[in-house]
Amino acid sequence: MRGLFRWSSKWWPGVIPLVIFWAFAAWTSTEPLEADLAQRSTAALKDTVLDKRRIVVAGRDVTFAAEAFSEDGRLSAVASVETVPGVRLVNDETRLVPEGKPFVWSAERDVVRVTLGGSSPLPASKSKLVEAARATLGGVEVADRMGLARGAPQRFDNVALLLLDQIAKLKDGKITLSDNKVTLAGMARELGGREAIAAALKNLPEGYSVAANDVKAPPYILQAYKDPVAVTLTLTGYVPDNNAHAALVAAAGRKFFSEKVVDNLKASVGAPAGFAAAVVPALGALSRLSTGTLVVTDREVKLSGDALYEAAAGQIRAGLGKEFPQGWQFKPEISVKPAAAPVDPTVCQQLFGELLGKARIRFESGKADIVADSAGLLDRLIETALRCPNANIEVAGHTDTDGEEAANQALSEKRAQAVADYLIKAGLPANRFTPVGYGSTQPIAGNDSDQGKAQNRRIDFVVR
């Protein structure tokens, strides 16, 4: 026994290094094998469409987890891993992607971003929609909140791409596709956008329909700004059509006798009823202000700025809304410009001459009724008269040579009186103004042309 024990004691220390060597050899040979099987299993799945794919190899056994988009696709993927050379056993942990019931996809726009939500049927579809949204929306941020689900309706990609084109036409809102039903809500980015979206939705494939379209048109806005420094009237916003456009610009040209009209108007659908009938007198009121802004929003007119004198401010506040069509609202914010410094009669005469050199006080043809387009000019003349309170002023009426001399004389007198009455109504003392008619006896141009006759039909202010 003692000999046997001594022999075992000598043998055992030699076994330990051998065991360690075997373990190291097994470890160093298994790790490359597992890595190789994982790589080849992954390669075998390169043509399969899967989500959340995971492969874990232990020895020659493979645990394969993934979400597939069909049962055939799932079985095919498992079979692909099972046929990889060297794989002994496949632990199948695959399952199907959940089914969307109903299948819902959405695109929502706010002031910051567009968010894509709901479900997409395949990863490739998901990527395609994100890329299309970024291309369609330019620099707008696109947030991808889409998941993956089975059960998408046929031609899903085509319909979703069509709907993305419509989200670009919204200022804010949401478009939702639920199975084959489309719902829309929000506000169009521009006038005409709502109608453009409705027209585009007529191209939905067969089987699809619009369940609800609650897209609203933006406010129908026209703005006009009178700048006394740049001596401009700037028009921006919308008008109903090209005819209305031309008419409004022409009206502005008549009412603003010294300002350059900067026309940035665009024709678009959606104008409220009576649009031109409200805008034209509103422009006339703006022409009476020293500086001011006119904003027409749907059926509401806001006018703000400085009148040239107190009576003008009162007339505008009280009178303009009465000229509007039924249903229109008027919100005046009219103050009065500080009075300008007084001047002597010589300067006053010069100022009258400059004003009347730019425009004429206009009357109805053959009558003494002052045309409303002359209100802005008349207010500037009144402002000038207020600056020389001690000067007496002759209001001189003149005509061309058309018609009988007696009739021309009477018409010139009536027109001079009409202008004097306008000044007196504005609060100027009646004893400062003497209306005189000269008929056709003092022409300043030839009466052998329409242009010359137009120059001769005039009102002059003469400081006495």
Residue pairs with C-beta under 8 A, 6 or more apart in sequence:
30 59
33 59
33 60
33 86
34 57
34 58
34 59
35 57
36 86
37 57
37 60
37 62
37 84
37 86
37 87
38 55
38 56
38 57
38 62
40 84
40 85
40 86
41 55
41 57
41 62
41 64
41 81
41 84
41 87
42 55
44 80
44 81
44 83
44 84
45 53
45 77
45 80
45 81
48 68
48 73
48 76
48 77
48 80
49 68
49 69
49 73
49 122
49 123
49 124
50 66
50 67
50 68
50 69
50 73
50 77
51 66
51 67
51 68
51 69
51 97
51 123
51 148
52 65
52 66
52 67
53 65
53 66
54 63
54 64
54 65
54 66
55 62
55 63
55 64
55 65
55 81
56 62
56 63
57 63
59 88
60 86
60 87
60 88
60 89
61 87
61 88
61 89
61 90
61 91
62 81
62 84
62 87
62 89
62 90
62 91
63 90
63 91
63 93
64 77
64 78
64 81
64 90
64 91
64 92
64 93
64 94
65 93
65 94
66 74
66 77
66 94
67 94
67 95
67 96
67 97
67 148
68 74
68 77
68 94
68 95
68 96
68 97
69 96
69 97
69 121
69 122
69 148
69 150
70 96
70 150
71 96
74 94
74 95
74 96
77 94
78 90
78 92
78 94
81 87
81 90
82 90
96 150
97 148
97 149
97 150
98 149
98 150
99 149
99 150
99 151
100 118
100 119
100 149
100 150
100 151
100 152
101 151
102 178
102 179
103 119
103 121
103 149
103 151
103 152
103 153
103 156
103 178
103 179
104 118
104 119
104 176
104 177
104 178
105 116
105 117
105 118
105 119
105 120
105 146
105 156
105 160
105 176
105 177
106 116
106 117
106 118
106 174
106 175
106 176
106 177
107 114
107 115
107 116
107 117
107 133
107 163
107 164
107 167
107 174
107 175
108 114
108 115
108 117
108 173
108 174
108 175
109 115
109 140
109 167
109 170
109 171
109 172
109 173
109 174
109 186
110 172
111 172
112 141
113 140
113 141
113 142
113 143
114 133
114 137
114 140
114 141
114 142
114 143
114 167
115 142
115 143
115 145
116 129
116 130
116 133
116 142
116 143
116 144
116 145
116 146
117 145
117 146
118 146
118 147
118 176
118 177
119 146
119 147
119 148
119 149
119 152
120 126
120 129
120 146
120 147
120 148
120 149
120 152
120 160
121 148
121 149
121 150
121 151
121 152
121 156
122 148
123 148
125 152
125 156
125 157
125 160
126 144
126 146
126 148
128 157
128 161
129 146
129 157
129 160
129 161
129 164
130 142
130 144
130 146
132 161
132 164
133 142
133 164
133 167
134 142
136 164
136 165
136 167
136 168
137 167
137 168
153 159
153 179
153 180
153 207
153 208
154 205
154 207
155 205
155 208
156 177
158 205
159 177
159 182
159 204
159 205
159 208
160 177
162 200
162 201
162 203
162 204
163 175
163 177
163 182
165 200
166 175
166 184
166 197
166 200
166 201
167 173
167 175
168 189
169 188
169 189
169 190
169 193
169 196
169 197
170 186
170 187
170 188
170 189
170 193
170 197
170 215
171 186
171 187
171 188
171 189
171 218
172 186
172 187
173 184
173 185
173 186
173 187
173 215
174 184
174 185
174 186
175 182
175 183
175 184
176 182
176 183
176 184
178 211
180 207
180 208
180 209
181 208
181 209
181 210
181 211
182 201
182 204
182 208
182 209
182 210
182 211
183 210
183 211
183 212
183 213
183 214
184 197
184 210
184 212
184 213
184 214
184 215
185 212
185 214
185 215
186 214
186 215
186 216
187 215
187 216
187 217
187 218
188 194
188 196
188 197
188 215
188 216
188 217
188 218
189 218
190 218
190 268
191 217
191 218
191 220
191 238
191 268
191 269
191 270
192 268
192 269
192 270
193 215
193 217
193 218
194 215
194 216
194 217
195 269
197 213
197 215
198 213
198 215
201 210
201 213
204 210
217 270
219 297
219 298
220 238
220 268
220 270
220 271
220 272
220 275
220 296
220 297
220 298
221 237
221 238
221 295
221 296
221 297
222 235
222 236
222 237
222 238
222 239
222 265
222 279
222 294
222 295
222 296
223 235
223 236
223 237
223 293
223 294
223 295
223 296
224 233
224 234
224 235
224 236
224 252
224 283
224 286
224 293
224 294
225 233
225 234
225 292
225 293
225 294
226 232
226 233
226 256
226 259
226 286
226 287
226 289
226 291
226 292
226 293
226 305
227 233
227 234
227 259
227 291
228 290
228 291
231 258
231 259
231 260
232 259
232 260
232 261
232 262
233 252
233 256
233 259
233 260
233 261
233 262
233 286
234 262
234 264
235 248
235 249
235 252
235 261
235 262
235 263
235 264
235 265
236 264
236 265
237 264
237 265
237 266
237 296
238 265
238 266
238 267
238 268
238 270
238 271
239 245
239 248
239 265
239 266
239 267
239 268
239 271
239 275
239 276
240 267
240 268
240 269
240 271
240 275
240 276
241 267
242 267
244 267
244 271
244 275
244 276
245 265
245 267
247 276
247 280
248 265
248 276
248 279
248 280
248 283
249 261
249 263
249 265
251 280
251 283
251 373
252 261
252 283
253 261
254 373
255 283
255 284
255 287
255 373
255 375
255 376
256 283
256 287
256 376
257 358
257 359
257 376
257 377
258 358
258 359
272 298
272 299
273 325
273 327
274 299
274 324
274 325
274 326
274 327
274 328
275 296
277 324
277 325
278 296
278 299
278 301
278 323
278 324
278 325
278 328
279 296
281 320
281 323
281 324
281 372
282 294
282 296
282 301
282 303
282 320
283 294
284 372
284 373
284 375
284 376
285 294
285 303
285 316
285 320
286 292
286 293
286 294
286 303
286 305
287 375
287 376
288 307
288 308
288 312
288 316
288 375
288 376
288 379
289 303
289 305
289 306
289 307
289 308
289 316
289 334
290 305
290 306
290 307
290 308
290 337
291 305
291 306
292 303
292 304
292 305
292 306
293 302
293 303
293 304
293 305
294 301
294 302
294 303
295 301
295 302
295 303
296 302
299 327
299 328
299 329
300 328
300 329
300 330
300 331
301 320
301 321
301 324
301 328
301 329
301 330
301 331
302 331
302 332
302 333
303 316
303 320
303 330
303 331
303 332
303 333
303 334
304 332
304 333
304 334
305 333
305 334
305 335
306 334
306 335
306 336
306 337
307 313
307 316
307 334
307 335
307 336
307 337
307 379
308 336
308 337
308 379
308 380
308 382
308 383
309 336
309 337
309 379
309 382
309 383
309 386
309 426
309 427
310 336
310 427
311 425
311 426
311 427
312 379
312 382
312 426
313 334
313 335
313 336
316 332
316 334
317 332
317 334
320 330
320 332
321 328
321 329
321 330
321 332
324 330
339 386
339 387
340 383
340 387
341 387
342 387
342 388
342 389
343 351
343 387
343 388
344 388
345 388
345 390
345 391
345 463
346 463
347 388
348 384
348 385
348 387
348 388
348 391
348 463
349 461
349 462
349 463
351 384
351 387
352 381
352 384
352 461
352 463
355 377
355 380
355 381
355 384
356 381
356 458
356 459
356 460
356 461
359 374
359 377
360 374
360 454
360 457
360 458
360 459
361 370
361 374
361 377
361 378
361 419
361 458
361 459
362 370
362 371
362 373
362 374
363 369
363 370
363 371
363 415
363 418
364 371
366 411
367 411
368 411
368 414
368 415
368 417
368 418
369 418
370 378
370 418
370 419
370 422
378 419
378 422
378 423
379 426
381 423
381 461
382 423
382 426
382 428
385 391
385 393
385 423
385 428
385 432
386 428
388 463
391 432
391 463
391 464
392 432
392 433
392 434
392 463
392 464
393 432
393 433
393 434
393 461
393 462
393 463
393 464
394 433
394 434
394 435
394 436
394 461
394 462
394 463
394 464
395 416
395 417
395 419
395 420
395 423
395 433
395 434
395 435
395 436
395 459
395 460
395 461
396 416
396 436
396 437
396 438
396 459
396 460
396 461
396 462
397 411
397 412
397 413
397 414
397 415
397 416
397 419
397 435
397 436
397 437
397 438
397 459
398 412
398 438
398 439
398 440
398 442
398 443
398 456
398 457
398 458
398 459
398 460
399 408
399 411
399 412
399 439
399 440
399 456
399 457
400 408
400 440
400 443
400 447
400 452
400 453
400 454
400 456
400 457
401 408
401 440
401 443
401 447
401 453
401 456
402 408
402 447
402 453
405 439
405 440
408 439
408 440
409 437
409 438
409 439
410 437
411 437
411 439
412 437
412 438
412 439
412 440
413 435
413 436
413 437
414 437
415 437
415 459
416 435
416 436
416 437
416 459
417 435
419 435
419 459
420 430
420 433
420 434
420 435
423 433
424 430
424 433
434 464
440 447
440 456
443 452
443 456
444 455
444 456
444 458
445 451
445 452
445 453
445 455
445 456
446 452
447 453
447 456
